[in-house]
Amino acid sequence: MSTAADGSRDVRAWLRGLEVFAGPLATFDPTSAPAEPVALFLEWLTEAVEARLPDPHAMTVSTVDEYGDPWARVLILKNVDTHGWQFAAHAGSPKGQQLAARPSAALTFYWPALGRQVRVRGPVVAESAERGAADFLARSPSARAEALLGRQSRHLEGVAERDRSIDEALKRVEREPGLVADAWTLYTVTPVAVEFWQAEKSRVHTRLSYERATPDAPWDQHLLWP
Ligand SMILES: Cc1cc2nc3c(=O)[nH]c(=O)nc-3n(C[C@H](O)[C@H](O)[C@H](O)COP(=O)(O)O)c2cc1C
């Protein structure tokens, strides 16, 4: 640990001394990239899974609230196909309320050991109640119990109150296995911009951006300055 002249902890020096992109990093040749981004995303996700990176399907989901202030949190990717990237959430949670008011999101994936980041931006669509229900019923009983409470991110008096409520909800899930939380929603981010970022030890990083004006338009590819 670094120490400043007055004996206090020198956090700045300590952070500067930490290694980044320790590698061995992956490589990326943008000249052989596919014409559309989902195929490349699936290649990179597959390599992250094969490299046994922890939580390779975890992503930061960013939204904005009614004041235009950004919020971000990590969620699990539920699916990705030509329609877009999917995640599920309770519509009554802060993110659900933000998406109802402003249906737009940015997703950020980071696979540190490979030195790779992917960023996705686009409008968000709430899928049908049937698709939300199917996602809900595929969750573990304890995850269903938690979602049934529908109180995510509200203030909690204490852990005993939490545990009692979860216990009651879990008993309800066991009694009624077909029960679905109405507000459980599957969201699809329809991409209009997807950027692939490959770190290089030299710090001359490689960036490839796919952009399209609307979700129906064809993709344009551009290299970006690092
Ligand atoms: C690895 C990881 C996975 C998570 N997965 C989910 C998830 O799938 N759904 C969810 O609602 N919250 C998930 N969370 C918790 C969220 O990050 C967040 O705390 C919660 O959804 C409340 O967000 P909000 O108050 O902005 O609505 C996850 C957190 C981590 C670290």
The ligand as an ORCA input file, in Angstrom:
! r2SCAN-3c Opt
* xyz 0 1
  C     -24.017    -10.116    -11.337
  C     -25.311     -9.433    -10.987
  C     -26.490     -9.876    -11.575
  C     -27.702     -9.244    -11.286
  N     -28.819     -9.694    -11.940
  C     -29.991     -9.056    -11.738
  C     -31.144     -9.416    -12.513
  O     -31.098    -10.300    -13.416
  N     -32.316     -8.775    -12.257
  C     -32.402     -7.773    -11.314
  O     -33.494     -7.212    -11.140
  N     -31.317     -7.381    -10.594
  C     -30.114     -7.997    -10.780
  N     -28.995     -7.596    -10.073
  C     -29.154     -6.484     -9.099
  C     -29.162     -5.152     -9.864
  O     -27.827     -4.772    -10.185
  C     -29.827     -3.990     -9.088
  O     -29.227     -3.858     -7.823
  C     -31.334     -4.185     -8.898
  O     -31.937     -4.714    -10.074
  C     -32.030     -2.865     -8.547
  O     -31.873     -1.950     -9.620
  P     -32.771     -0.616     -9.758
  O     -32.956     -0.072     -8.370
  O     -31.948      0.314    -10.593
  O     -34.069     -0.985    -10.410
  C     -27.757     -8.178    -10.348
  C     -26.564     -7.735     -9.752
  C     -25.363     -8.349    -10.069
  C     -24.090     -7.826     -9.424
*
